[in-house]
Amino acid sequence: MDHFWNQPHMGENWFTYPALYAEMVKRFDTGSHFVELGSWKGMSASFMAVEIINSGKNIKFDCIDIWSETPYLGEGQDLVGEELMNKFLENIAPVRHVINPIRKDSSTAAADYEDGSIDFVFIDGDHSYEGCKRDILAWLPKMKPNSVFSGHDYTWHEPIQRAVADVFGKGDFRDPWNCGCFIFDIIDGKVAKYKHDNQVFKYAINL
């Protein structure tokens, strides 16, 4: 299936991490469970869904967003609330059978998942320090013993850098593709700096 995430009707192009999403689909097997926190108008979700379809794998993919009634972008935002969610649903229509949309606060939604049940989480919801840290703490226990934990806007957004540092300690946790994300491996239940290109970076914290 051809990708369509970059078509003009898909909305604002904040999707800087296709390489990261593509690697997750390659890395994980059929039966895996992915969760995206903060899906906006569906650009990144549609990319992930096409990657899943083209892989031939049966990967469960949940997209959690509050689709807030409060304009995230201020007065210049074109859609809010139900209209914003409907735009997401319209944009993902060709791959709707792969995506499970959930309208809920991202940190609250974590309670609906069993501990140790998720293979890949991507955080791109509340960009405040408090919101990002709340999401990290809510979702870390949900990760399988061998999984990947990641999020957007780490490189250029200081509140997210602080939230990551408060939970994981000081360090440089940028993704290897220069997508602007933080990313961690979870190996045998411990968080470790992401392994890429056969390089192993030692950093561990007990979950």
C-alpha positions in Angstrom: 0.0 0.0 0.0 1.3 3.4 -0.9 1.8 6.0 1.9 -0.5 9.0 1.9 0.5 10.7 5.2 2.2 13.6 3.4 -0.9 14.7 1.3 -2.0 18.3 1.9 -5.4 17.3 3.4 -3.6 15.5 6.3 -3.0 18.8 8.1 0.0 20.3 9.8 3.3 18.4 9.1 4.8 17.8 12.4 5.7 14.2 11.6 9.5 14.1 11.8 9.8 10.4 12.8 8.9 8.1 9.9 12.3 6.3 10.3 11.5 5.5 13.9 8.0 4.2 13.2 9.3 2.1 10.3 11.9 0.5 12.5 9.4 -0.4 15.1 7.3 -2.3 12.6 10.4 -4.1 11.4 11.6 -4.9 14.9 8.4 -6.3 16.4 6.5 -9.5 15.5 2.9 -10.4 14.8 0.9 -10.1 18.0 2.7 -7.0 19.2 0.8 -4.0 20.7 1.6 -0.4 19.9 0.2 2.7 21.5 0.5 6.3 20.2 -0.3 9.1 22.7 -1.4 12.2 20.8 -2.6 11.6 17.3 -3.9 15.0 16.2 -5.2 14.7 12.6 -3.7 11.2 11.9 -0.6 11.9 9.9 1.8 9.8 12.0 -0.9 7.2 12.7 -1.6 6.7 9.0 2.1 6.2 8.3 2.3 3.6 11.0 -0.8 1.8 9.8 0.5 1.6 6.2 3.8 0.2 7.5 1.9 -2.4 9.5 -0.2 -3.4 6.5 2.8 -3.6 4.2 4.7 -5.8 6.7 1.9 -8.4 6.7 2.1 -8.5 10.5 -0.9 -8.5 12.8 0.1 -5.6 15.1 -2.5 -4.0 17.4 -2.3 -0.2 17.1 -4.1 2.1 19.6 -4.2 5.9 19.0 -5.1 7.8 22.2 -6.0 11.5 22.1 -8.2 13.8 24.0 -9.1 15.8 20.9 -9.5 18.7 23.2 -12.2 21.4 23.0 -9.5 23.9 24.0 -7.5 25.1 21.0 -3.9 23.7 21.4 -2.6 26.2 18.9 -4.6 29.2 20.2 -6.9 31.3 18.1 -5.3 30.1 14.8 -6.4 26.5 15.3 -9.0 25.5 12.7 -10.7 22.5 14.5 -11.3 21.5 18.1 -13.1 18.7 19.9 -15.5 16.5 17.9 -14.6 18.2 14.6 -10.9 17.6 15.3 -11.5 13.9 16.0 -13.7 13.6 12.9 -10.8 15.0 10.9 -8.6 12.3 12.3 -11.1 9.7 11.4 -11.5 11.1 7.9 -7.7 11.1 7.3 -7.2 7.6 8.5 -10.2 6.1 6.6 -8.1 4.1 4.2 -6.4 2.3 7.1 -9.1 2.5 9.7 -9.2 -1.3 10.1 -5.7 -1.2 11.5 -6.2 1.7 14.0 -8.1 1.7 17.2 -8.9 5.4 18.2 -9.5 6.1 21.9 -10.7 9.5 23.0 -9.3 9.8 26.5 -6.7 11.7 28.5 -3.4 9.9 27.7 -2.2 9.4 31.3 -5.7 8.3 32.5 -6.0 5.8 29.7 -2.9 3.9 31.0 -5.1 2.5 33.7 -7.0 0.5 31.0 -3.9 -1.5 30.1 -2.4 -4.3 32.1 1.2 -3.9 33.3 3.7 -5.5 31.1 1.4 -5.6 28.0 2.8 -3.0 25.5 5.6 -3.4 23.0 6.0 0.2 21.8 4.7 3.5 23.2 5.1 6.8 21.6 4.4 10.0 23.6 3.3 13.1 21.7 0.5 14.4 23.8 0.7 17.1 26.6 3.9 19.0 25.9 4.1 20.6 29.3 6.7 19.4 31.8 4.0 18.1 34.1 2.0 16.5 31.3 5.0 14.7 29.7 6.3 13.5 33.1 2.8 12.2 34.0 2.6 10.3 30.7 6.0 8.7 31.2 5.2 7.6 34.7 1.8 6.3 33.8 3.0 4.2 30.8 6.4 2.9 31.9 4.8 0.1 34.0 2.7 -1.0 31.0 5.8 -1.9 28.9 6.7 -5.5 28.3 10.1 -6.7 29.6 11.5 -6.3 26.1 10.0 -3.2 24.4 10.6 0.3 23.2 9.6 3.6 24.9 9.8 6.8 23.0 8.4 10.3 22.5 8.5 13.4 20.3 9.9 17.0 20.6 12.7 16.0 23.0 15.5 17.7 21.0 13.9 21.2 20.8 11.5 21.4 23.7 13.0 22.1 27.1 10.0 21.0 29.3 10.2 17.5 27.7 13.9 17.3 28.2 13.4 18.1 31.9 10.6 15.6 32.3 12.8 12.8 30.7 15.8 13.8 32.9 13.7 13.8 36.0 12.5 10.2 35.4 15.6 8.7 33.7 18.5 10.8 35.0 20.7 13.2 33.0 21.9 12.1 29.6 21.5 12.4 25.9 18.6 10.2 24.9 18.1 11.4 21.3 17.0 9.0 18.7 19.6 7.8 16.2 17.7 9.1 13.2 17.7 12.8 14.3 13.9 12.8 14.4 13.8 15.1 17.5 12.7 12.2 19.7 13.8 10.5 22.9 13.9 6.7 22.8 14.8 3.9 25.2 15.1 0.2 24.9 13.5 -1.8 27.7 15.6 -5.0 28.1 14.7 -7.6 30.6 12.6 -5.1 32.5 15.3 -2.4 32.7 15.4 0.9 30.7 18.5 1.2 28.5 19.7 3.7 25.9 18.4 2.6 22.5 20.4 -0.1 20.7 21.0 0.7 17.0 23.4 -0.4 14.4 24.8 -3.1 16.7 25.9 -0.6 19.3 24.9 -1.1 22.9 24.7 1.9 25.2 24.8 1.1 28.9 22.2 2.9 31.0 19.8 1.2 33.3 17.0 2.0 35.7 14.7 -0.5 37.4 11.1 -0.1 36.3 
